[in-house]
Amino acid sequence: MRYIFLVLSKLLIVGVIGAQQITLTDNAVVSVLTVGPGNSLNDAFGHNAFRIKDNSIGIDVTYGYGEYDFDAPNFYLKFARGKLNYLISRHNYSDFYNHYAYYNRTVKEQILNFNQNEKQALFEYLENNYKPENRRYLYDFFYDNCATRIRDISQKVTNTKIEFKSPEDFTEKTFRDLIYEHVDKNTWGSFGIDLALGSIIDQNASPNEYMFLPKYIYSFFGNTDYNGTTSLVKTSKTLIQKKPEVSTSNFLLSPLFILSLLSLLIIYITYKDYKSNTRNKILDTAIFVLTSVVGIVIFLLWFATDHSATANNYNLLWAFPLNLILVKQIINTKMKSWVKGYLKFLIIMLSLMTLHWLIGVQVFAIGLIPILIALLIRYTYLVKSF
């Protein structure tokens, strides 16, 4: 009964936080939690949260900025358009711990060297932010997410500005390179990212911008002085260490393998057409419909959404939205003369895309390599078949 009473007491205290002004005691500890990557794409980059612990008044809660607002109207449409609000969440630390232990995620803790006033300021800031009218914020994967909020709030609540220092092993990388640290290039998740995000993420990230990833919150915080003389982090420890898991990756299901098979099919059909002096209308119709549809989606992500990272996407050089205009010509026995010029234009576009890749304007999905080769062969054959 005594144990039940203590548990209920803690839950009651957590439940009434914010309903009244609570002053932390000298025993209060504030820390940053860094959660390692999970096994799915949506948790592949990890997570960060604040922890406020004060045993004297029975508080041990976490605050994170990575919760979806599923109650938002038109949730999926807003997500696609880059207008989706995320939420600050508040959880009892034991629930936080048990959740990530269950899903076998590494959790590290860095206790911050804040003075009493700064601890109180952080606690009050988070509680005010957790109020229903303040809880939502417009999420941006690179510039305003669960990690960058930890960095920015830490700077807001301190008396002096925190000047983050780069770790000793810091090397300059692009945003896309940083993504590749968490998502293997030859996965469907990486393929989708490389297809949707434009050349804007192929620019070098500044040291401060590295902290859009939770693991860099951990490394930068651990290497930063505070108030000129004191380390920002007082102590660090690993709360949960991920247990080794058997890899479930299968090359036979990867984009490079699947799209290579598809490309070989296109090349084989093209070879058969060449030998028989014919043209497979089903194949050509499928090519121009699919490339057009993909191009339209990329075009809309660029011009019709608020996503900052989908701009300047040169995947449009191979997935051209206007390819649909060829479908009517393709199904005819004899195509009009302008089609030949259009096909030459598509070949030039493929060449430009290759040039963009080689000189580093934009890095494209490696799974596209066999597709680009197949398209070049098919377009060349169609030009010569006139």
C-alpha positions in Angstrom: 0.0 0.0 0.0 2.9 2.4 0.8 4.3 1.7 -2.7 1.0 2.4 -4.3 0.6 5.6 -2.3 4.0 6.8 -3.5 3.3 6.0 -7.1 -0.1 7.8 -7.0 1.5 10.7 -5.2 4.0 11.2 -8.0 1.4 10.8 -10.7 -0.7 13.4 -8.9 2.2 15.9 -8.7 3.0 15.4 -12.4 -0.6 15.9 -13.3 -0.9 19.2 -11.5 2.3 20.6 -12.8 1.3 23.8 -14.6 -1.9 24.2 -12.5 0.2 26.0 -9.9 3.6 27.6 -9.6 6.1 25.0 -8.5 9.6 25.9 -7.3 12.3 23.4 -7.8 14.5 22.6 -4.8 18.3 22.6 -4.6 18.2 18.9 -5.4 16.7 19.4 -8.8 18.6 18.0 -11.8 18.1 19.0 -15.4 19.5 17.0 -18.3 19.3 16.3 -22.0 18.3 12.8 -23.2 19.5 11.5 -26.5 17.8 8.5 -28.0 19.6 6.4 -30.6 18.1 5.4 -34.0 15.3 2.9 -34.3 14.6 0.4 -37.0 12.0 2.2 -39.1 12.4 5.3 -41.2 10.4 7.6 -38.9 12.7 6.9 -36.0 15.9 6.3 -37.9 17.4 9.7 -36.8 16.9 9.4 -33.1 15.2 11.8 -30.6 16.1 14.3 -27.9 14.2 15.4 -24.8 14.7 17.4 -21.6 14.5 15.7 -18.3 13.5 17.5 -15.1 14.1 15.6 -11.9 13.5 16.7 -8.3 13.2 13.9 -5.8 12.4 16.4 -3.0 9.0 17.2 -4.6 8.5 14.0 -6.5 9.0 15.3 -10.0 10.7 13.2 -12.7 9.4 14.1 -16.2 10.6 14.4 -19.7 9.7 17.0 -22.4 10.2 16.3 -26.1 9.3 18.1 -29.3 8.6 15.2 -31.6 5.0 14.3 -31.2 2.5 14.3 -34.1 -0.7 16.3 -33.8 -3.0 13.6 -35.1 -6.0 15.7 -34.1 -5.1 18.3 -36.7 -7.7 18.5 -39.5 -6.4 17.3 -42.9 -3.4 15.7 -41.2 -1.9 14.0 -44.2 -2.5 16.9 -46.6 -0.8 19.3 -44.1 2.1 16.8 -43.8 2.6 16.7 -47.5 2.4 20.4 -47.9 4.8 21.1 -45.0 2.3 22.9 -42.9 2.0 20.2 -40.2 2.3 21.3 -36.5 4.2 19.1 -34.1 3.7 19.1 -30.4 5.7 19.3 -27.2 5.1 16.2 -25.2 5.4 15.6 -21.4 5.8 12.1 -20.0 6.7 10.5 -16.7 10.4 9.5 -17.0 9.6 5.9 -16.1 7.2 5.7 -19.1 9.8 7.3 -21.3 12.5 4.8 -20.1 10.3 1.8 -20.5 9.2 2.7 -24.0 12.7 3.0 -25.4 13.9 -0.1 -23.4 11.0 -2.1 -25.0 12.0 -1.0 -28.5 15.7 -1.6 -27.8 16.9 2.0 -28.3 20.0 3.4 -26.7 19.4 6.3 -24.3 22.1 8.6 -23.1 21.8 11.4 -20.5 23.8 14.6 -20.1 23.3 16.4 -16.8 23.5 20.2 -17.5 25.6 22.5 -15.4 22.8 25.0 -14.9 22.5 27.1 -11.8 19.3 27.1 -9.7 17.8 30.1 -11.5 18.4 28.5 -14.9 16.9 25.2 -13.8 13.8 27.0 -12.7 13.7 29.1 -15.9 14.0 25.9 -18.0 11.2 24.2 -16.0 8.9 27.2 -16.3 9.6 27.6 -20.0 8.8 24.0 -20.8 5.6 24.1 -18.6 4.5 27.3 -20.3 5.3 25.7 -23.7 3.2 22.7 -22.8 0.0 24.7 -22.3 -2.6 23.8 -25.0 -2.4 27.3 -26.5 1.4 27.1 -26.8 2.0 23.4 -27.5 2.1 23.4 -31.3 4.9 24.5 -33.6 5.5 24.4 -37.3 7.9 21.5 -37.8 10.9 21.7 -40.2 13.1 18.6 -40.5 16.3 20.5 -40.8 15.8 23.8 -39.0 13.1 23.3 -36.3 12.7 19.8 -34.9 13.0 17.8 -31.7 16.8 18.3 -31.7 17.1 22.0 -32.7 14.5 22.9 -30.0 16.8 21.4 -27.3 19.7 23.6 -28.6 17.6 26.8 -28.9 15.8 26.5 -25.6 19.0 25.8 -23.7 20.3 29.1 -25.0 17.1 31.0 -24.2 17.0 30.0 -20.5 20.6 30.7 -19.6 22.0 33.9 -18.3 24.9 33.9 -20.8 24.9 32.8 -24.4 26.1 29.3 -25.0 28.8 29.1 -27.7 28.7 25.6 -29.0 32.1 24.2 -30.0 32.7 21.6 -32.7 33.9 18.2 -31.6 37.5 17.4 -32.3 36.6 14.8 -35.0 34.3 17.3 -36.8 34.4 17.1 -40.6 32.4 19.3 -43.0 29.5 17.5 -44.6 26.4 18.2 -46.6 22.9 17.8 -45.2 22.5 14.7 -47.5 25.7 13.2 -46.2 24.4 13.7 -42.6 21.2 11.9 -43.6 23.2 9.0 -45.0 24.8 8.5 -41.6 21.4 7.2 -40.5 19.8 5.8 -43.6 21.7 3.5 -46.0 21.9 4.8 -49.5 20.6 1.5 -51.0 17.3 1.5 -49.1 13.8 2.5 -50.1 13.7 5.1 -47.4 16.9 6.7 -48.8 15.6 6.4 -52.3 12.4 8.3 -51.4 14.4 11.0 -49.6 16.8 11.4 -52.5 13.8 11.6 -54.9 11.9 14.1 -52.9 14.6 16.4 -51.6 16.4 18.8 -53.9 19.9 20.2 -54.4 19.4 22.5 -51.4 20.5 19.7 -49.1 23.7 19.2 -51.0 25.2 22.3 -49.6 27.5 22.1 -46.6 25.9 22.3 -43.2 27.4 24.8 -40.7 28.4 23.3 -37.3 25.3 24.8 -35.7 23.1 23.2 -38.4 24.6 19.8 -37.6 22.4 19.8 -34.5 19.3 19.0 -36.5 20.3 15.4 -35.7 20.0 14.2 -32.1 23.4 12.5 -32.0 25.1 15.9 -32.7 23.2 17.5 -29.9 25.0 14.9 -27.7 28.4 15.5 -29.2 28.2 19.3 -29.4 26.7 19.7 -25.8 29.5 17.5 -24.5 32.2 19.6 -26.0 30.9 23.1 -25.1 32.1 25.4 -22.4 29.6 27.3 -20.3 30.1 30.8 -18.8 33.6 30.7 -20.2 35.1 28.3 -17.8 32.6 25.5 -16.9 31.6 22.7 -19.1 28.0 22.8 -20.2 27.6 19.1 -19.3 28.3 18.2 -15.7 28.2 14.4 -16.2 27.2 11.9 -18.9 26.0 8.4 -18.7 24.2 5.7 -20.7 20.8 4.8 -19.3 20.0 2.1 -21.9 22.5 0.4 -24.2 20.9 -1.1 -27.3 21.3 -4.9 -27.5 22.8 -6.3 -30.7 20.3 -7.2 -33.4 20.5 -9.4 -36.4 20.5 -7.3 -39.6 17.3 -7.7 -41.6 18.5 -6.0 -44.8 18.1 -7.9 -48.0 19.9 -6.8 -51.1 17.4 -8.7 -53.3 14.7 -6.3 -52.0 16.8 -3.1 -52.3 16.1 -0.3 -54.9 19.4 -1.0 -56.8 18.5 -4.6 -57.3 14.8 -4.2 -58.1 15.4 -1.3 -60.4 18.3 -3.1 -62.1 15.9 -5.9 -63.0 13.4 -3.4 -64.3 16.1 -1.7 -66.3 17.3 -5.1 -67.8 13.7 -5.7 -68.8 13.5 -2.4 -70.6 16.8 -3.0 -72.4 15.7 -6.6 -73.3 12.5 -5.4 -74.8 14.3 -2.6 -76.7 16.7 -5.2 -78.1 13.8 -7.3 -79.3 12.2 -4.3 -80.8 15.5 -3.5 -82.6 15.8 -7.1 -84.0 12.2 -7.1 -85.2 12.0 -3.5 -86.2 9.0 -2.9 -84.0 8.0 -0.7 -81.1 6.5 -1.9 -77.8 3.7 0.6 -77.2 2.9 -0.8 -73.7 6.4 -0.3 -72.5 6.7 3.2 -73.9 3.3 4.2 -72.5 4.3 2.9 -69.1 7.6 4.8 -69.2 6.1 8.2 -70.2 3.2 7.9 -67.8 5.3 6.9 -64.8 8.0 9.5 -65.4 5.4 12.2 -65.9 3.5 11.3 -62.6 6.8 11.2 -60.6 7.7 14.5 -62.2 4.4 16.1 -61.3 4.8 15.0 -57.7 8.4 16.4 -57.6 7.1 19.7 -59.2 4.4 20.1 -56.6 6.7 19.4 -53.7 9.0 22.1 -55.1 6.5 24.8 -55.9 3.2 24.0 -54.0 4.5 23.2 -50.5 6.3 24.9 -47.7 9.0 22.2 -47.4 12.3 24.1 -47.5 14.3 21.0 -48.6 12.2 20.1 -51.7 13.3 23.1 -53.7 15.7 23.0 -56.6 15.1 19.3 -57.3 16.8 18.3 -60.5 15.2 14.9 -60.5 12.9 16.7 -62.9 15.6 16.3 -65.5 14.7 12.6 -65.8 11.1 12.6 -64.5 9.7 15.3 -66.7 6.1 16.3 -66.0 5.2 17.0 -69.6 5.9 13.4 -70.7 2.2 12.7 -70.6 1.8 14.6 -73.9 3.7 11.8 -75.6 1.2 9.1 -74.6 -1.2 9.9 -77.4 1.6 9.8 -79.9 3.1 6.6 -78.6 -0.1 4.6 -79.1 -0.3 5.7 -82.7 1.3 3.6 -85.3 3.1 6.6 -86.8 4.3 9.5 -84.5 4.3 13.1 -85.5 7.7 14.7 -86.5 7.9 16.9 -83.4 8.1 13.8 -81.2 11.6 13.1 -82.4 12.8 16.5 -81.3 11.1 16.0 -77.9 12.9 12.7 -77.5 16.2 14.3 -78.3 15.3 16.9 -75.7 14.8 14.2 -73.1 18.2 12.7 -74.0 19.8 16.1 -73.4 18.0 16.3 -70.1 19.4 13.0 -69.0 22.9 14.2 -70.0 22.4 17.4 -67.9 21.3 15.3 -64.9 24.5 13.2 -65.2 26.5 16.4 -65.3 24.7 17.8 -62.3 25.6 14.6 -60.5 29.3 14.6 -61.5 30.0 18.2 -60.6 28.1 17.9 -57.3 25.1 20.2 -57.9 22.9 17.4 -56.6 23.4 13.8 -55.5 20.7 11.4 -56.7 19.6 8.0 -55.5 22.0 5.3 -56.6 19.0 3.1 -57.5 18.4 5.5 -60.4 21.6 4.6 -62.2 20.3 1.5 -64.0 17.0 3.3 -64.7 18.8 6.3 -66.3 20.9 3.9 -68.5 17.7 2.1 -69.6 15.9 5.3 -70.4 18.9 6.6 -72.4 18.9 3.4 -74.4 15.2 3.4 -75.0 15.0 7.1 -76.0 17.9 6.6 -78.4 16.2 3.7 -80.0 12.9 5.6 -80.4 14.8 8.5 -82.1 16.5 6.1 -84.5 13.3 4.2 -85.2 11.7 7.3 -86.9 
